Amino acid sequence: MNPVPVSLPFADRAEAGRRLADRVRALAVTDPIVVALPHGGIAVGAELARRLRLPLDVLVVREIGLPGHPELGVGAIAEDGRVCFDDAILARLGVPRERFAATVAAEQAELARRLEVYRAGGPAPRLTGRDVIVVDDGAATGGTARAALRMARRQKPARLVLAVPVASPAAVEGLRSEADHLVVLTVPENFRAVREWYRDFGRPADEQVSAVLSELRDLGPGTESERAVRVRARDVHLDGDLVMPSTARGAVVFALGRERASPRLRAVAAAVRQAGHATLLLDLVTEEEARLEEEPAGEGPRTALLAERLEAAVRWLRRAAAPASRPVGLFGADAGSAAALVAAANRAEDIAAVVTYGGRIDLAGTALPGVRAPTLVLLESGESFLRELAEWALGRIGAPHEIRAVPGTERLLGRPGEWREAGTAAAEWFGRHL
């Protein structure tokens, strides 16, 4: 969770949804779906879903209020029938759960009515194995969000994200452990009620909610175009795969040795594309060189050669792909890591951000002080030797930089799903700096 300064109040829920979309984009990778909490979360979730081209559905949750003071939420009931009380509040008020039997029954009846209106007898959305983004217009106590998240968690999603434009500090603290990622645009210290942070806080009618769901329930991601390419670099031709999302706002070159077909690197590239960037996966070593094991003598000359080839690819991409008309990003893996930093130094005007995974970035040597692009270094959690070398190298870079351990990648064994954190980290970094 990383709130950033925003202009407040939000004009309306649609504006809040648009602002949330860019923060959520990198977290929506594996068969993603947006599920909103009615009524207020629908308009936020609808705008987010439209912007990211994701399907939208609802999770119906009803707040349980204190008898005589319904505005004071003490729990919530989810559509699967589970009741989630805030026992800390109940203990503070000295009120037993038994006092809420009538309130729970009434809310169950209203919940059933809304399910009939919103789904018209249709099934609940499938959440198992998917990246699930739960959206509401805000979180005051966090009770309804907690009930929704626990219900979603019971279906075993691939990743569970809570995205709200505004929340109280207490709600944020209480919800941290309920989601895998918590996306909140702002957490005001003087928070009293969600409605205070919107100029237009009108309540949508049931028919409006139903219309929005009919429009967006089956929405899917835009089509991608993929083509094999050959990039000339001096006297060799380099093989690559260029994939263009239907709406691309930038481009990232993946600098690889001969790992273009690697499922794990393709999983990272998919996450970067989901964040709105075209990707060029490029083998910097030719097939003949790999077959004959022909490499320049010494690591320094080899890094220089790979960097020269990568620079040629960047020039080619900027001519060949519209999203690359602006500075591009580089993702260097293993042998391509140091080459990516050398290329970033040599073509500072073209390179806006760099992410590396593995490899010895210290081999970039004398080029390091010339790197001006913000640089993220991803390392396996047990790589203490590479971490020491990376820290030494980053100390010579004159640009913002960060080292991040990616737990679990040392046990990949070729399974793309294990690269979720690496893909998310890369997508977030490029989303922030491109």
Secondary structure as GFF3:
##gff-version 3
##sequence-region A 1 434
A	DSSP	alpha_helix	13	24	.	.	.	ID=ss1
A	DSSP	three_ten_helix	25	27	.	.	.	ID=ss2
A	DSSP	beta_strand	33	36	.	.	.	ID=ss3
A	DSSP	alpha_helix	40	52	.	.	.	ID=ss4
A	DSSP	beta_strand	56	58	.	.	.	ID=ss5
A	DSSP	beta_strand	61	66	.	.	.	ID=ss6
A	DSSP	beta_strand	69	78	.	.	.	ID=ss7
A	DSSP	beta_strand	83	85	.	.	.	ID=ss8
A	DSSP	alpha_helix	87	93	.	.	.	ID=ss9
A	DSSP	three_ten_helix	97	100	.	.	.	ID=ss10
A	DSSP	alpha_helix	101	119	.	.	.	ID=ss11
A	DSSP	beta_strand	131	135	.	.	.	ID=ss12
A	DSSP	alpha_helix	143	154	.	.	.	ID=ss13
A	DSSP	beta_strand	159	166	.	.	.	ID=ss14
A	DSSP	alpha_helix	169	175	.	.	.	ID=ss15
A	DSSP	three_ten_helix	176	178	.	.	.	ID=ss16
A	DSSP	beta_strand	181	186	.	.	.	ID=ss17
A	DSSP	three_ten_helix	194	197	.	.	.	ID=ss18
A	DSSP	alpha_helix	206	216	.	.	.	ID=ss19
A	DSSP	beta_strand	225	233	.	.	.	ID=ss20
A	DSSP	beta_strand	236	244	.	.	.	ID=ss21
A	DSSP	beta_strand	250	256	.	.	.	ID=ss22
A	DSSP	alpha_helix	263	274	.	.	.	ID=ss23
A	DSSP	beta_strand	277	283	.	.	.	ID=ss24
A	DSSP	alpha_helix	287	292	.	.	.	ID=ss25
A	DSSP	alpha_helix	299	320	.	.	.	ID=ss26
A	DSSP	three_ten_helix	322	325	.	.	.	ID=ss27
A	DSSP	beta_strand	328	333	.	.	.	ID=ss28
A	DSSP	alpha_helix	335	346	.	.	.	ID=ss29
A	DSSP	beta_strand	351	357	.	.	.	ID=ss30
A	DSSP	three_ten_helix	361	370	.	.	.	ID=ss31
A	DSSP	beta_strand	375	380	.	.	.	ID=ss32
A	DSSP	alpha_helix	384	394	.	.	.	ID=ss33
A	DSSP	beta_strand	401	406	.	.	.	ID=ss34
A	DSSP	three_ten_helix	409	411	.	.	.	ID=ss35
A	DSSP	three_ten_helix	416	419	.	.	.	ID=ss36
A	DSSP	alpha_helix	420	433	.	.	.	ID=ss37
###
